[in-house]
Every structure is written in C-alpha cells, then in structure tokens.
Amino acid sequence: MRPYQHAISSARALGGRWQDYLAVHEFLDSTKAACADMRHRMILHSVDFGTAIARTAFPDRDDVDQLVRQHVVEDLGESRTLSDWLRYCRRPHLPRFYPEALPIDNERIIADETSRSGISHDAPVRQVCALLLMPLTFASDFGADALCVLGNSFGPGLVRRLIGPPIDVDGKVFDPALSAERIIFGWYRAVPPMVAVVHTLRSRQQLEVEQ
C-alpha cells in the first residue's frame, strides 16, 4: 500500500482527514528511497522497534502506536517485530563488525566520538549513540547483528531527521549525522549501504513481503 492509502485507512478507523495521518505513514515508508523493492520494510516496519522510532519522530502524537501497527499489519499481514525480521535474514551475509570493535562498549564509543568531535561534554554524542544502539534493545538475542538495522547508509539520515542539524557546542560545531557516520564506520570500517542489510532476507520471505 502507498502512504496515502494507509492514511485513508487511518482516517476511516480514527476519524479526521487522511491528511492528518499522512506524515506518519510517509515516515514509515521513507526507507524506500534507499531500496526500491519491498525489502525496505525491514528497517521500520516493526511493531516494537518501528514504533519506538516513530514515537521519537512524532513526540506530540498519541496515536503513533496504533498507526504503526495498522501500517505493518496492512503491509505484512501480521504484527511483525524486529526480531522476526532478523530471523528471516541470512545472518552470515549481514554486514560484519570489525573485530576490534567487539565487544560492544558503549562508553568507549561515546568517549572516542566525544574526543573526535572536540566538544567538552558527551551529551550530544550519547543521544546519537542511543539512537544507533536502539535495535539492540528490541533484538538483544541477535547481538551485534541487530545493530546493522541502523548501522548503514540510512542511519545518518535518520539521525539528522530525529536529532536535528549541526549545533554549536561551546564554540564547536557538532553534527549529529556526521557523528553517526563515524560511529558506524568504527563498527564496520565502512558505512554499509542499506541494501546490504535488507537484501539478506531469504528468498521465501522476499516473496511473502511483496504480496
């Protein structure tokens, strides 16, 4: 379904105009810009992780949970979670962490990036890191594999959308999106394209999500 079709469905269920719901549904489908086929849904079409990200994007709305669930069920026929998506992947083909980046040490990541940024306190870096690490909260059984959900070319753009543009921190310019890019590069020694993640979906699952 197209975002406006989801929005029409939301208006029928919740009242109001379809235009009132369009922004949320367009946000959930924003990953299509990085992958033209239905596999793009892996990144944000989940009722747990996708909902958490959408809440961050639309903090003033109280209908986000319902809208995400509606969108996911209408597209996939079920209330799929991030762990469900990762189980459908060929995990050996997911982007692999650089060996020296393991084990994941959040405090080390924050300290290193704060130093690189040249800022006097780590609060802005912690915000970026918390967003990039969010998939691990919802799919902890997958360890570092879960982090590729945002640890790809889509991640910095999402950081820009959710956290905002560069800011002045004690006379230094701090760019959240650039910080995200550097953190991801530290994980993989590259910034993997989003398709390197979603194209690991097994063939049978690719057919299922395209129905």
Secondary structure, DSSP 4 states (H G I P E B T S, - for coil): --HHHHHHHHHHHH-S-GGGTHHHHHHHTGGGGT-SSGGGGGTT--TTHHHHHHHHH-TT-S-HHHHHHHHHHHHHSS---HHHHHHTB-GGGSPPPPGGG-S--HHHHHHHHHHHHT-S-SHHHHHHHHHHTHHHHH-GGGGGGGGGGTSSTHHHHHHHHHH-S-EEETTEEE-HHHHHHHHHHHHHSS---THHHHTTB-HHHHHHHT-
